[in-house]
Amino acid sequence: MKGNYSKDRHVLSIIQKAYDKGQQDNMDTNKMIHWLKQELQTEYSVGQSKKAL
C-alpha cells in the first residue's frame, strides 16, 4: 500500500513541477505534455536501472 502512495505522490510532484514550469516559461499544452513524458520516462528508466543493480 505504501508503494502506491509514494508513486502517486511522486507523479503528483512531477505534475506540479510541470505546472510551475508552464507558468514561468509560458509553455503551451503540447510542450508541457512532451516535458511530462520525458520526465516520467526518465524517472521510470532510472528506477529500473536501480532495480537492476
ROSE-4610 file (N, C-alpha, C; in Angstrom, 1 decimal, always signed):
// ROSE-4610
residu = [M/M/M/K/K/K/G/G/G/N/N/N/Y/Y/Y/S/S/S/K/K/K/D/D/D/R/R/R/H/H/H/V/V/V/L/L/L/S/S/S/I/I/I/I/I/I/Q/Q/Q/K/K/K/A/A/A/Y/Y/Y/D/D/D/K/K/K/G/G/G/Q/Q/Q/Q/Q/Q/D/D/D/N/N/N/M/M/M/D/D/D/T/T/T/N/N/N/K/K/K/M/M/M/I/I/I/H/H/H/W/W/W/L/L/L/K/K/K/Q/Q/Q/E/E/E/L/L/L/Q/Q/Q/T/T/T/E/E/E/Y/Y/Y/S/S/S/V/V/V/G/G/G/Q/Q/Q/S/S/S/K/K/K/K/K/K/A/A/A/L/L/L]
num = [1/1/1/2/2/2/3/3/3/4/4/4/5/5/5/6/6/6/7/7/7/8/8/8/9/9/9/10/10/10/11/11/11/12/12/12/13/13/13/14/14/14/15/15/15/16/16/16/17/17/17/18/18/18/19/19/19/20/20/20/21/21/21/22/22/22/23/23/23/24/24/24/25/25/25/26/26/26/27/27/27/28/28/28/29/29/29/30/30/30/31/31/31/32/32/32/33/33/33/34/34/34/35/35/35/36/36/36/37/37/37/38/38/38/39/39/39/40/40/40/41/41/41/42/42/42/43/43/43/44/44/44/45/45/45/46/46/46/47/47/47/48/48/48/49/49/49/50/50/50/51/51/51/52/52/52/53/53/53]
x = [+0.8/+0.0/+0.9/+1.9/+2.8/+3.5/+3.8/+4.4/+3.5/+2.2/+1.3/+1.2/+1.2/+1.1/+2.3/+3.5/+4.7/+4.8/+4.3/+4.3/+3.3/+2.2/+1.2/+1.7/+2.4/+2.9/+4.0/+4.8/+5.9/+5.3/+4.3/+3.6/+3.0/+2.3/+1.7/+2.8/+4.0/+5.0/+5.6/+5.6/+6.1/+5.1/+3.8/+2.7/+2.8/+3.0/+3.2/+4.4/+5.5/+6.7/+6.3/+5.6/+5.2/+4.3/+3.4/+2.5/+3.3/+4.2/+5.0/+5.9/+6.5/+7.4/+6.6/+5.3/+4.5/+4.1/+3.9/+3.6/+4.8/+6.0/+7.2/+7.6/+7.6/+8.1/+7.0/+5.8/+4.7/+4.6/+4.7/+4.7/+3.3/+3.2/+1.8/+1.6/+0.4/+0.0/+0.8/+1.1/+1.9/+3.3/+3.9/+5.3/+5.2/+4.2/+4.0/+3.9/+3.1/+2.9/+4.2/+4.9/+6.2/+7.2/+7.2/+8.1/+7.7/+6.4/+5.9/+6.3/+6.1/+6.5/+8.0/+8.8/+10.3/+10.6/+10.0/+10.3/+9.9/+8.7/+8.2/+9.0/+9.4/+10.2/+11.6/+12.1/+13.5/+13.4/+12.4/+12.2/+12.0/+11.2/+11.0/+12.3/+13.0/+14.2/+15.3/+15.4/+16.3/+15.9/+14.6/+14.1/+14.4/+14.2/+14.5/+16.0/+16.8/+18.3/+18.7/+18.1/+18.4/+18.0/+16.9/+16.5/+17.4/+17.9/+18.8/+20.2/+20.6/+21.8/+21.7]
y = [-1.2/+0.0/+1.3/+1.3/+2.4/+2.7/+1.6/+1.8/+2.6/+2.3/+3.0/+4.5/+4.7/+6.1/+6.9/+6.3/+7.1/+7.3/+6.3/+6.5/+7.6/+7.6/+8.7/+10.1/+10.1/+11.4/+11.9/+10.9/+11.3/+11.8/+11.2/+11.6/+13.0/+13.2/+14.5/+15.6/+15.3/+16.3/+16.6/+15.6/+15.9/+16.8/+16.5/+17.3/+18.7/+18.9/+20.2/+21.0/+20.2/+20.9/+21.3/+20.5/+20.9/+22.1/+22.2/+23.3/+24.6/+24.5/+25.6/+26.1/+25.1/+25.4/+26.0/+25.6/+26.2/+27.6/+27.9/+29.3/+30.2/+29.7/+30.5/+30.7/+29.6/+29.6/+29.8/+30.1/+30.2/+29.0/+27.8/+26.6/+26.3/+25.9/+25.6/+24.1/+23.6/+22.3/+21.2/+21.3/+20.3/+20.2/+21.3/+21.3/+20.7/+21.1/+20.5/+19.0/+18.5/+17.1/+16.4/+17.0/+16.4/+16.4/+17.5/+17.6/+16.5/+16.4/+15.4/+14.0/+13.7/+12.3/+12.1/+13.0/+12.9/+12.7/+13.5/+13.4/+12.1/+11.6/+10.3/+9.2/+9.2/+8.1/+8.1/+9.3/+9.3/+8.7/+9.1/+8.5/+7.0/+6.5/+5.1/+4.4/+4.9/+4.2/+4.2/+5.3/+5.4/+4.4/+4.3/+3.4/+1.9/+1.6/+0.3/+0.0/+1.0/+0.8/+0.5/+1.2/+0.9/-0.5/-0.9/-2.3/-3.3/-3.0/-4.0/-4.1/-3.0/-3.0/-3.8]
z = [+0.0/+0.0/+0.0/+0.8/+0.8/-0.5/-1.3/-2.6/-3.5/-3.5/-4.4/-4.0/-2.7/-2.2/-2.6/-2.4/-2.8/-4.3/-5.1/-6.5/-6.9/-6.3/-6.6/-6.2/-5.0/-4.6/-5.5/-6.0/-7.0/-8.3/-8.8/-10.1/-9.8/-8.7/-8.4/-8.3/-7.8/-7.7/-9.1/-9.9/-11.3/-12.0/-11.8/-12.4/-11.9/-10.6/-10.0/-10.6/-10.8/-11.5/-12.9/-13.6/-15.0/-15.0/-14.0/-13.9/-13.6/-12.6/-12.3/-13.4/-14.1/-15.3/-16.4/-16.6/-17.6/-17.3/-16.0/-15.6/-15.8/-15.5/-15.7/-17.1/-17.9/-19.3/-20.3/-19.9/-20.9/-21.8/-21.3/-22.0/-22.5/-23.8/-24.3/-23.9/-24.2/-23.8/-24.4/-25.7/-26.3/-25.7/-25.4/-24.8/-23.4/-22.7/-21.3/-21.4/-22.3/-22.4/-22.7/-23.7/-24.1/-22.9/-22.1/-21.0/-19.9/-19.7/-18.7/-19.1/-20.4/-20.9/-20.7/-21.0/-20.8/-19.3/-18.5/-17.1/-16.5/-16.9/-16.3/-16.9/-18.2/-18.8/-18.1/-17.9/-17.2/-15.8/-15.1/-13.7/-13.8/-14.7/-14.9/-15.2/-16.2/-16.6/-15.5/-14.7/-13.6/-12.5/-12.3/-11.3/-11.7/-13.0/-13.4/-13.4/-13.6/-13.5/-12.1/-11.2/-9.8/-9.3/-9.8/-9.5/-10.1/-11.3/-11.9/-11.2/-10.6/-9.8/-8.6]
